[in-house]
Amino acid sequence: MATGHILVADDDAAIRTVISQALARAGYEARVTGTAATLWRWVQEGEGDLVITDVVMPDENAFELLPRIKKLRPELPIIVMSAQNTFMTAIKASERGAYDYLPKPFDLKELIAIVGRALSEPRKRPAREKPEEIDGMPLVGRSPAMQEIYRTLARLMQTDLTVMITGESGTGKELVARALHDYGKRAKGPFVAINMAAIPRDLIESELFGHERGAFTGANARSAGRFEQAEGGTLFLDEIGDMPMEAQTRLLRVLQQGEYTTVGGRTPIKTNVRIVAATNKDQRILIQQGLFREDLFFRLNVVPLRLPPLRERSEDVPDLVRHFFTLAASEGLPLKSMDNAALERMKKHRWPGNIRELENLIRRLAALYPQEVIGEALVEAELGFESQSPPATIKSAQGPAISGSPLSTNGQTDDSSLSLSVEHHLARIFREHGERLPPPGLYHRILREVEYPLISVALAATRGNQIKAAELLGLNRNTLRKKVRDLDVRLMRTSR
């Protein structure tokens, strides 16, 4: 049976009773109070092996009391609970030395488990200076999914553990990485981000590790890489699934040995950075396909952190709407609000673009409409406009074809339909030249005539989103971007 003397402070008598009874059943002795002053007196007198306290007390906020307790008795574990369950509440609890933070309502079994861990492994967490609030950070909401994110982030702030953030596009992965940096012990160092999907594959190693003069054609001077730029701080590797295999091998060496060499260099350079990676892909599938090193995945995935899509936290939509209206107003746009019917309609939307889609909609509403209070009809019109062209599907011989594609036959695409399409183009080209052979370049001409409509329809199916279109076609994003430019591809309207 567990033993220990627990001090409980909460201004709600019912909560005090429930917690003290649960502690008693677990074998602990509990002493309860409804004021911060009484709690402080007990701590001064040396009572208690652990403290459980609410944040908002009638006589003093617990966040003002915690530093005094930690200064007097730094070994005393403190569990903070609060109905003000926001990201900043979790951060403040961590900053002021709390052992753990529990948002109300909480599970009593979880509370008892935390008490047991705290008493068996007491630890001291020094308070630190609060950094500036992060503008536009999407860590807003009180849903259970977000509460778990807040608690995980608070626990990671004072560590250097490598974190792998996963989540759909638009869920705010980079801003969460910035939160880890700006509220962590490397806050005074630089935060450097690099998007693997936005850099040509043959330049990624140079971008990461830097290069020496003469290392390759065009390298007219030494250039510092992102590792060097991030020294002493945090390096955020976005879209890690798009990293080429050669760069993966070099990154693994850095993680294993803590050093790297520049492109064209010979002298190893020691590095001191925290790595935070992010992806919207399933890395395990990439590993099975031989596109990502399994050993590198395990090095990066020390602490996995999944950001939920907005459709899994629809109860957070009203808070997010108010947050983004406030941000828009701070940038000079008129301050708007949204009535309850409009908010309910917003909560029912699927939000395929997640937080980014929501923020863009709010900025549009703030900028384009004179109404101070946005109603349901206006929201319905805007959301209907976004979804008026449902994406067509595209697949190979195993599934439905692209609607409206010249390569589709009765809604299906297979090898024979593709072959017939190519034969059709060949026959037409030979007819155009009569008895003469067509001029050189036939291969590229046929390729263009097949690729152009395929890429055009794929872009139409994804509403012009080149990232999604590349995934749809199975192409590298840079490859698709080059083809769109070279072929001068225009969007093709999809059939309904």
Helices and strands as residue ranges (DSSP letters): E 5-9, H 13-25, E 29-33, H 36-44, E 50-54, H 62-72, E 78-82, H 87-95, E 100-103, H 108-120, H 144-156, E 163-166, H 173-182, E 191-195, G 196-198, G 201-203, H 204-209, H 226-229, E 234-238, G 240-242, H 245-257, E 259-260, E 269-270, E 274-279, H 283-288, H 294-300, E 303-306, G 310-312, G 314-316, H 317-330, E 337-338, H 340-348, H 354-368, E 373-374, H 376-386, H 415-432, H 442-461, H 466-473, H 477-487
